[in-house]
């Protein structure tokens, strides 16, 4: 592969395997790190076609003087094939992400299907940072998938978070660390919960925020990072606060249930004592009639069972009502209802 340095302008070049890809080649600038991979029309800044040999080159001097994240991609997802070219996804596409400035020259070996982008050549060492990070990410995915036990996942997640973060810091390029952050904080990943836990105490995230504010204060990516980080920290604080309040609520609820239970027990105990005292004040005949009332027997049933007249039963019942301070059978039964 050929690498050359152009004066005061960028040059991103390479070769396309025209047997596999015969469409356009796109250069995009990433202004949303949640859209690193894919095909988004709002990110495209240039489009060209390869020559008959498959060679292509993007060049000019309109790029930023500071590093930005760029993407070059080819695809076979034209609208004519029934696929939406700019839907954000294309199953038949190849791409490479890299860091670059307006004066960088980079050469991409697009022609190798199995080793595509592995031999990227650049005048800027930082341009290769994202490709090296991608290699580490693949090692991490392999380590986590090799043994799918909770213990292995926990240990390897901690190890690889540390490895990736330290690698990013050693590159001394905040956008490379941001690229790592995007991977670690992906809400759809299996290690998102670990990221939230890591965010609580790890200085990596705050340090990255400071570096972005210093080096890329007006960047959309920096604004996005600050917003996401603040939202995640707020969610964590709310979770902590919510957890404390939830435990307090459980304690209050438990105390309330206990107090209600004790109060109910005391009321039943007092009611039982009062009923026992009231029942003791009844004559033996009235006590028998009371048992019949509690058994839902009618006056006629009581009279036949006790071999007395219905009028005598009524007289005893009126006496029971008076002694108990009630006016109906229902009130009598309610006094003895457990």
C-alpha beads as a LAMMPS data file, in Angstrom:
LAMMPS data file: protein, C-alpha beads

338 atoms
337 bonds

1 atom types
1 bond types

-500.0 500.0 xlo xhi
-500.0 500.0 ylo yhi
-500.0 500.0 zlo zhi

Masses

1 110.0

Atoms # bond

1 1 1 0.000 0.000 0.000
2 1 1 1.202 3.512 -0.787
3 1 1 1.284 6.268 1.798
4 1 1 2.009 9.885 0.912
5 1 1 1.728 13.260 2.580
6 1 1 -0.060 16.077 0.796
7 1 1 0.563 19.736 1.558
8 1 1 -2.295 21.549 3.302
9 1 1 -4.934 19.076 2.249
10 1 1 -6.285 15.676 3.152
11 1 1 -6.166 12.560 1.016
12 1 1 -8.142 9.412 1.832
13 1 1 -7.550 6.822 -0.874
14 1 1 -7.746 3.115 -1.586
15 1 1 -8.889 0.391 -3.902
16 1 1 -12.291 -1.207 -4.220
17 1 1 -12.851 -4.738 -5.438
18 1 1 -15.086 -3.871 -8.383
19 1 1 -16.249 -7.477 -8.631
20 1 1 -17.912 -7.069 -5.219
21 1 1 -18.775 -3.369 -5.120
22 1 1 -19.586 -1.301 -8.191
23 1 1 -21.487 1.527 -6.566
24 1 1 -20.504 4.806 -5.005
25 1 1 -17.979 5.310 -2.223
26 1 1 -18.954 7.623 0.624
27 1 1 -17.049 9.771 3.099
28 1 1 -18.987 10.686 6.252
29 1 1 -18.199 12.750 9.325
30 1 1 -19.574 11.418 12.615
31 1 1 -21.496 14.012 14.625
32 1 1 -23.383 11.422 16.720
33 1 1 -21.355 8.626 18.316
34 1 1 -24.487 6.498 18.608
35 1 1 -24.462 6.408 14.785
36 1 1 -20.926 5.175 14.247
37 1 1 -21.864 2.217 12.101
38 1 1 -24.400 2.463 9.337
39 1 1 -25.417 4.639 6.413
40 1 1 -26.854 8.037 7.328
41 1 1 -27.441 10.657 4.651
42 1 1 -27.033 13.560 7.088
43 1 1 -23.444 12.465 7.829
44 1 1 -22.215 12.144 4.224
45 1 1 -19.855 14.926 3.104
46 1 1 -18.521 13.449 -0.150
47 1 1 -19.358 10.773 -2.729
48 1 1 -17.185 9.504 -5.552
49 1 1 -16.850 6.535 -7.917
50 1 1 -13.762 4.382 -8.289
51 1 1 -11.918 4.370 -11.600
52 1 1 -11.708 1.320 -13.866
53 1 1 -8.964 -0.213 -11.704
54 1 1 -11.003 0.246 -8.548
55 1 1 -8.919 3.134 -7.183
56 1 1 -10.598 6.026 -5.408
57 1 1 -9.456 9.153 -3.597
58 1 1 -11.165 11.760 -1.453
59 1 1 -9.112 14.948 -1.273
60 1 1 -9.449 18.637 -0.518
61 1 1 -8.873 21.089 2.295
62 1 1 -12.344 21.693 3.735
63 1 1 -12.040 19.395 6.773
64 1 1 -11.423 20.542 10.344
65 1 1 -7.916 21.232 11.560
66 1 1 -8.650 19.164 14.686
67 1 1 -9.319 15.449 14.770
68 1 1 -12.788 14.261 13.875
69 1 1 -14.223 10.778 13.444
70 1 1 -14.742 9.880 9.793
71 1 1 -16.178 6.866 8.020
72 1 1 -15.542 5.579 4.500
73 1 1 -17.956 2.954 3.264
74 1 1 -19.042 1.047 0.171
75 1 1 -22.259 -0.906 -0.247
76 1 1 -24.618 -2.695 -2.601
77 1 1 -27.843 -1.342 -1.118
78 1 1 -29.109 0.870 -3.902
79 1 1 -32.813 1.708 -3.943
80 1 1 -33.139 -0.190 -7.177
81 1 1 -32.459 -3.414 -5.315
82 1 1 -35.454 -2.828 -3.077
83 1 1 -33.290 -1.783 -0.136
84 1 1 -33.323 1.636 1.482
85 1 1 -29.864 3.052 0.874
86 1 1 -29.978 5.507 3.768
87 1 1 -32.015 3.661 6.379
88 1 1 -29.045 3.471 8.755
89 1 1 -28.442 -0.183 7.948
90 1 1 -27.230 -2.086 4.925
91 1 1 -26.491 -5.828 5.180
92 1 1 -24.132 -5.753 2.199
93 1 1 -21.678 -2.975 3.067
94 1 1 -18.149 -2.494 4.312
95 1 1 -16.861 0.451 6.289
96 1 1 -13.934 1.771 8.260
97 1 1 -13.880 4.373 11.031
98 1 1 -10.820 6.516 11.583
99 1 1 -9.575 9.760 13.099
100 1 1 -8.288 12.415 10.738
101 1 1 -7.456 16.093 10.321
102 1 1 -7.434 18.311 7.267
103 1 1 -3.756 17.569 6.508
104 1 1 -3.832 13.757 6.845
105 1 1 -3.146 11.205 4.114
106 1 1 -4.597 7.734 4.582
107 1 1 -4.624 4.688 2.309
108 1 1 -7.218 1.910 2.699
109 1 1 -6.805 -1.601 1.197
110 1 1 -10.471 -2.111 0.373
111 1 1 -9.764 -4.985 -1.997
112 1 1 -9.193 -7.722 0.599
113 1 1 -12.485 -9.238 1.678
114 1 1 -11.162 -11.063 4.760
115 1 1 -8.541 -8.538 5.791
116 1 1 -10.334 -5.382 4.810
117 1 1 -8.883 -2.274 6.464
118 1 1 -6.219 -4.281 8.364
119 1 1 -3.311 -2.649 6.490
120 1 1 -4.418 0.958 6.684
121 1 1 -1.516 3.362 6.106
122 1 1 -1.535 6.910 7.420
123 1 1 0.676 9.944 7.937
124 1 1 -1.109 10.392 11.274
125 1 1 -0.534 7.716 13.936
126 1 1 -3.757 8.697 15.730
127 1 1 -5.788 7.745 12.644
128 1 1 -5.279 4.084 13.477
129 1 1 -6.514 4.419 17.075
130 1 1 -10.095 3.357 16.361
131 1 1 -8.969 0.328 14.366
132 1 1 -6.762 -0.809 17.254
133 1 1 -9.634 -0.290 19.673
134 1 1 -11.852 -2.403 17.421
135 1 1 -9.325 -5.212 17.747
136 1 1 -9.482 -5.031 21.543
137 1 1 -13.278 -4.959 21.426
138 1 1 -13.279 -8.209 19.456
139 1 1 -10.990 -9.811 22.040
140 1 1 -13.391 -8.687 24.764
141 1 1 -16.416 -10.144 22.977
142 1 1 -14.589 -13.427 22.527
143 1 1 -13.507 -13.584 26.183
144 1 1 -17.071 -12.948 27.373
145 1 1 -18.605 -15.510 25.004
146 1 1 -16.055 -18.290 25.528
147 1 1 -17.386 -19.264 28.967
148 1 1 -20.878 -17.969 29.681
149 1 1 -20.880 -18.344 33.459
150 1 1 -21.801 -15.414 35.684
151 1 1 -18.401 -15.605 37.390
152 1 1 -16.522 -15.453 34.067
153 1 1 -18.691 -12.610 32.831
154 1 1 -18.143 -10.618 36.004
155 1 1 -14.362 -11.091 36.067
156 1 1 -13.822 -10.557 32.342
157 1 1 -16.088 -7.522 32.199
158 1 1 -14.087 -5.835 34.953
159 1 1 -10.810 -6.800 33.265
160 1 1 -11.785 -5.566 29.809
161 1 1 -13.341 -2.331 31.033
162 1 1 -10.012 -1.555 32.700
163 1 1 -7.966 -2.655 29.667
164 1 1 -9.968 -0.587 27.197
165 1 1 -10.014 2.501 29.399
166 1 1 -6.259 2.339 30.050
167 1 1 -5.563 1.775 26.353
168 1 1 -7.668 4.799 25.465
169 1 1 -5.944 7.025 28.020
170 1 1 -2.505 5.979 26.738
171 1 1 -3.489 7.128 23.226
172 1 1 -3.810 10.674 24.567
173 1 1 -6.703 11.383 22.197
174 1 1 -10.098 12.146 23.823
175 1 1 -12.054 11.077 20.723
176 1 1 -10.482 7.617 20.962
177 1 1 -11.589 7.424 24.615
178 1 1 -15.039 8.603 23.531
179 1 1 -15.099 5.759 21.012
180 1 1 -14.402 3.357 23.888
181 1 1 -17.089 4.994 26.017
182 1 1 -19.649 4.513 23.244
183 1 1 -18.913 0.797 23.258
184 1 1 -18.928 0.371 27.048
185 1 1 -22.106 2.406 27.597
186 1 1 -24.216 0.781 24.880
187 1 1 -27.654 0.279 26.448
188 1 1 -28.289 -2.842 24.358
189 1 1 -25.140 -4.639 25.539
190 1 1 -24.918 -7.330 28.216
191 1 1 -22.503 -5.216 30.255
192 1 1 -24.554 -2.014 30.455
193 1 1 -25.351 -2.637 34.125
194 1 1 -21.630 -2.937 34.828
195 1 1 -21.088 0.396 33.086
196 1 1 -23.599 2.076 35.415
197 1 1 -21.844 0.536 38.406
198 1 1 -18.463 1.618 37.033
199 1 1 -19.722 5.153 36.458
200 1 1 -20.441 5.593 40.163
201 1 1 -16.795 5.516 41.299
202 1 1 -14.481 5.416 38.258
203 1 1 -12.715 8.720 37.481
204 1 1 -12.316 7.721 33.812
205 1 1 -15.641 9.288 32.823
206 1 1 -15.123 12.586 34.593
207 1 1 -11.582 12.858 33.269
208 1 1 -12.813 12.238 29.739
209 1 1 -15.394 14.988 30.155
210 1 1 -12.643 17.397 31.180
211 1 1 -10.452 16.394 28.210
212 1 1 -13.309 16.882 25.745
213 1 1 -14.149 20.277 27.253
214 1 1 -10.505 21.300 26.900
215 1 1 -9.744 19.905 23.442
216 1 1 -13.149 19.902 21.718
217 1 1 -15.273 22.460 23.600
218 1 1 -17.612 23.240 20.668
219 1 1 -17.933 19.729 19.265
220 1 1 -21.343 18.072 18.896
221 1 1 -19.751 14.890 20.229
222 1 1 -18.623 16.688 23.391
223 1 1 -22.111 18.122 23.917
224 1 1 -23.623 14.693 23.404
225 1 1 -21.221 13.133 25.919
226 1 1 -21.907 15.778 28.559
227 1 1 -25.654 15.315 28.134
228 1 1 -25.552 11.506 28.289
229 1 1 -23.165 11.462 31.237
230 1 1 -25.347 13.879 33.205
231 1 1 -28.438 11.793 32.422
232 1 1 -26.776 8.538 33.508
233 1 1 -25.450 10.094 36.707
234 1 1 -28.883 11.504 37.475
235 1 1 -30.440 8.070 36.912
236 1 1 -27.888 6.515 39.279
237 1 1 -28.531 9.165 41.957
238 1 1 -32.264 8.710 41.579
239 1 1 -31.793 4.976 41.895
240 1 1 -29.789 5.408 45.095
241 1 1 -32.271 7.901 46.499
242 1 1 -35.189 5.828 45.322
243 1 1 -33.712 2.743 46.952
244 1 1 -33.342 4.560 50.286
245 1 1 -36.881 5.874 50.106
246 1 1 -38.147 2.453 49.126
247 1 1 -36.531 0.857 52.168
248 1 1 -37.937 3.645 54.362
249 1 1 -41.363 3.016 52.866
250 1 1 -41.051 -0.696 53.625
251 1 1 -40.098 0.073 57.233
252 1 1 -43.003 2.503 57.675
253 1 1 -45.375 0.000 56.082
254 1 1 -44.095 -2.759 58.363
255 1 1 -44.524 -0.594 61.465
256 1 1 -48.017 0.407 60.331
257 1 1 -49.030 -3.226 59.831
258 1 1 -47.632 -4.141 63.249
259 1 1 -49.481 -1.261 64.939
260 1 1 -52.725 -2.203 63.198
261 1 1 -52.271 -5.822 64.212
262 1 1 -51.667 -4.870 67.864
263 1 1 -54.615 -2.467 67.846
264 1 1 -56.906 -5.056 66.299
265 1 1 -55.728 -7.652 68.808
266 1 1 -56.448 -5.285 71.700
267 1 1 -59.891 -4.433 70.354
268 1 1 -60.769 -8.078 69.929
269 1 1 -59.444 -8.855 73.374
270 1 1 -61.500 -6.066 74.926
271 1 1 -64.534 -7.114 72.920
272 1 1 -64.081 -10.701 74.025
273 1 1 -63.807 -9.651 77.682
274 1 1 -66.850 -7.385 77.379
275 1 1 -68.870 -10.117 75.673
276 1 1 -67.862 -12.633 78.328
277 1 1 -68.910 -10.208 81.060
278 1 1 -72.200 -9.428 79.336
279 1 1 -72.920 -13.096 78.749
280 1 1 -72.267 -13.821 82.416
281 1 1 -74.967 -11.293 83.369
282 1 1 -77.594 -13.292 81.493
283 1 1 -79.772 -15.875 83.191
284 1 1 -79.215 -19.550 82.258
285 1 1 -82.365 -19.451 80.138
286 1 1 -81.225 -16.257 78.369
287 1 1 -77.810 -17.772 77.717
288 1 1 -79.447 -20.756 75.997
289 1 1 -81.575 -18.418 73.860
290 1 1 -78.426 -16.419 73.019
291 1 1 -76.770 -19.566 71.666
292 1 1 -79.845 -20.177 69.489
293 1 1 -79.711 -16.596 68.194
294 1 1 -76.018 -16.988 67.311
295 1 1 -76.951 -20.195 65.467
296 1 1 -79.514 -18.249 63.368
297 1 1 -82.503 -20.120 64.800
298 1 1 -85.928 -18.432 64.544
299 1 1 -88.142 -17.629 67.545
300 1 1 -90.350 -20.581 66.628
301 1 1 -87.306 -22.902 66.428
302 1 1 -86.117 -21.675 69.831
303 1 1 -89.578 -22.128 71.398
304 1 1 -89.845 -25.712 70.135
305 1 1 -86.287 -26.573 71.236
306 1 1 -86.810 -25.159 74.757
307 1 1 -90.462 -26.289 75.124
308 1 1 -91.733 -22.770 75.792
309 1 1 -94.079 -20.430 73.976
310 1 1 -92.979 -17.994 71.297
311 1 1 -94.072 -15.069 73.490
312 1 1 -91.781 -16.309 76.292
313 1 1 -88.886 -16.467 73.824
314 1 1 -89.605 -12.887 72.748
315 1 1 -89.600 -11.707 76.380
316 1 1 -86.205 -13.332 76.986
317 1 1 -84.830 -11.839 73.757
318 1 1 -85.963 -8.325 74.784
319 1 1 -84.204 -8.833 78.113
320 1 1 -81.018 -9.922 76.278
321 1 1 -81.187 -6.840 74.054
322 1 1 -81.527 -4.577 77.079
323 1 1 -78.594 -6.112 78.942
324 1 1 -76.381 -6.011 75.847
325 1 1 -77.441 -2.542 74.753
326 1 1 -78.560 -3.655 71.287
327 1 1 -81.808 -3.580 69.340
328 1 1 -81.615 -6.467 66.861
329 1 1 -80.391 -9.991 66.315
330 1 1 -77.800 -8.689 63.843
331 1 1 -76.275 -6.443 66.479
332 1 1 -76.155 -9.378 68.912
333 1 1 -74.334 -11.521 66.375
334 1 1 -71.925 -8.720 65.523
335 1 1 -70.811 -8.578 69.161
336 1 1 -69.747 -12.199 69.028
337 1 1 -68.461 -12.200 65.462
338 1 1 -64.781 -13.189 65.472

Bonds

1 1 1 2
2 1 2 3
3 1 3 4
4 1 4 5
5 1 5 6
6 1 6 7
7 1 7 8
8 1 8 9
9 1 9 10
10 1 10 11
11 1 11 12
12 1 12 13
13 1 13 14
14 1 14 15
15 1 15 16
16 1 16 17
17 1 17 18
18 1 18 19
19 1 19 20
20 1 20 21
21 1 21 22
22 1 22 23
23 1 23 24
24 1 24 25
25 1 25 26
26 1 26 27
27 1 27 28
28 1 28 29
29 1 29 30
30 1 30 31
31 1 31 32
32 1 32 33
33 1 33 34
34 1 34 35
35 1 35 36
36 1 36 37
37 1 37 38
38 1 38 39
39 1 39 40
40 1 40 41
41 1 41 42
42 1 42 43
43 1 43 44
44 1 44 45
45 1 45 46
46 1 46 47
47 1 47 48
48 1 48 49
49 1 49 50
50 1 50 51
51 1 51 52
52 1 52 53
53 1 53 54
54 1 54 55
55 1 55 56
56 1 56 57
57 1 57 58
58 1 58 59
59 1 59 60
60 1 60 61
61 1 61 62
62 1 62 63
63 1 63 64
64 1 64 65
65 1 65 66
66 1 66 67
67 1 67 68
68 1 68 69
69 1 69 70
70 1 70 71
71 1 71 72
72 1 72 73
73 1 73 74
74 1 74 75
75 1 75 76
76 1 76 77
77 1 77 78
78 1 78 79
79 1 79 80
80 1 80 81
81 1 81 82
82 1 82 83
83 1 83 84
84 1 84 85
85 1 85 86
86 1 86 87
87 1 87 88
88 1 88 89
89 1 89 90
90 1 90 91
91 1 91 92
92 1 92 93
93 1 93 94
94 1 94 95
95 1 95 96
96 1 96 97
97 1 97 98
98 1 98 99
99 1 99 100
100 1 100 101
101 1 101 102
102 1 102 103
103 1 103 104
104 1 104 105
105 1 105 106
106 1 106 107
107 1 107 108
108 1 108 109
109 1 109 110
110 1 110 111
111 1 111 112
112 1 112 113
113 1 113 114
114 1 114 115
115 1 115 116
116 1 116 117
117 1 117 118
118 1 118 119
119 1 119 120
120 1 120 121
121 1 121 122
122 1 122 123
123 1 123 124
124 1 124 125
125 1 125 126
126 1 126 127
127 1 127 128
128 1 128 129
129 1 129 130
130 1 130 131
131 1 131 132
132 1 132 133
133 1 133 134
134 1 134 135
135 1 135 136
136 1 136 137
137 1 137 138
138 1 138 139
139 1 139 140
140 1 140 141
141 1 141 142
142 1 142 143
143 1 143 144
144 1 144 145
145 1 145 146
146 1 146 147
147 1 147 148
148 1 148 149
149 1 149 150
150 1 150 151
151 1 151 152
152 1 152 153
153 1 153 154
154 1 154 155
155 1 155 156
156 1 156 157
157 1 157 158
158 1 158 159
159 1 159 160
160 1 160 161
161 1 161 162
162 1 162 163
163 1 163 164
164 1 164 165
165 1 165 166
166 1 166 167
167 1 167 168
168 1 168 169
169 1 169 170
170 1 170 171
171 1 171 172
172 1 172 173
173 1 173 174
174 1 174 175
175 1 175 176
176 1 176 177
177 1 177 178
178 1 178 179
179 1 179 180
180 1 180 181
181 1 181 182
182 1 182 183
183 1 183 184
184 1 184 185
185 1 185 186
186 1 186 187
187 1 187 188
188 1 188 189
189 1 189 190
190 1 190 191
191 1 191 192
192 1 192 193
193 1 193 194
194 1 194 195
195 1 195 196
196 1 196 197
197 1 197 198
198 1 198 199
199 1 199 200
200 1 200 201
201 1 201 202
202 1 202 203
203 1 203 204
204 1 204 205
205 1 205 206
206 1 206 207
207 1 207 208
208 1 208 209
209 1 209 210
210 1 210 211
211 1 211 212
212 1 212 213
213 1 213 214
214 1 214 215
215 1 215 216
216 1 216 217
217 1 217 218
218 1 218 219
219 1 219 220
220 1 220 221
221 1 221 222
222 1 222 223
223 1 223 224
224 1 224 225
225 1 225 226
226 1 226 227
227 1 227 228
228 1 228 229
229 1 229 230
230 1 230 231
231 1 231 232
232 1 232 233
233 1 233 234
234 1 234 235
235 1 235 236
236 1 236 237
237 1 237 238
238 1 238 239
239 1 239 240
240 1 240 241
241 1 241 242
242 1 242 243
243 1 243 244
244 1 244 245
245 1 245 246
246 1 246 247
247 1 247 248
248 1 248 249
249 1 249 250
250 1 250 251
251 1 251 252
252 1 252 253
253 1 253 254
254 1 254 255
255 1 255 256
256 1 256 257
257 1 257 258
258 1 258 259
259 1 259 260
260 1 260 261
261 1 261 262
262 1 262 263
263 1 263 264
264 1 264 265
265 1 265 266
266 1 266 267
267 1 267 268
268 1 268 269
269 1 269 270
270 1 270 271
271 1 271 272
272 1 272 273
273 1 273 274
274 1 274 275
275 1 275 276
276 1 276 277
277 1 277 278
278 1 278 279
279 1 279 280
280 1 280 281
281 1 281 282
282 1 282 283
283 1 283 284
284 1 284 285
285 1 285 286
286 1 286 287
287 1 287 288
288 1 288 289
289 1 289 290
290 1 290 291
291 1 291 292
292 1 292 293
293 1 293 294
294 1 294 295
295 1 295 296
296 1 296 297
297 1 297 298
298 1 298 299
299 1 299 300
300 1 300 301
301 1 301 302
302 1 302 303
303 1 303 304
304 1 304 305
305 1 305 306
306 1 306 307
307 1 307 308
308 1 308 309
309 1 309 310
310 1 310 311
311 1 311 312
312 1 312 313
313 1 313 314
314 1 314 315
315 1 315 316
316 1 316 317
317 1 317 318
318 1 318 319
319 1 319 320
320 1 320 321
321 1 321 322
322 1 322 323
323 1 323 324
324 1 324 325
325 1 325 326
326 1 326 327
327 1 327 328
328 1 328 329
329 1 329 330
330 1 330 331
331 1 331 332
332 1 332 333
333 1 333 334
334 1 334 335
335 1 335 336
336 1 336 337
337 1 337 338
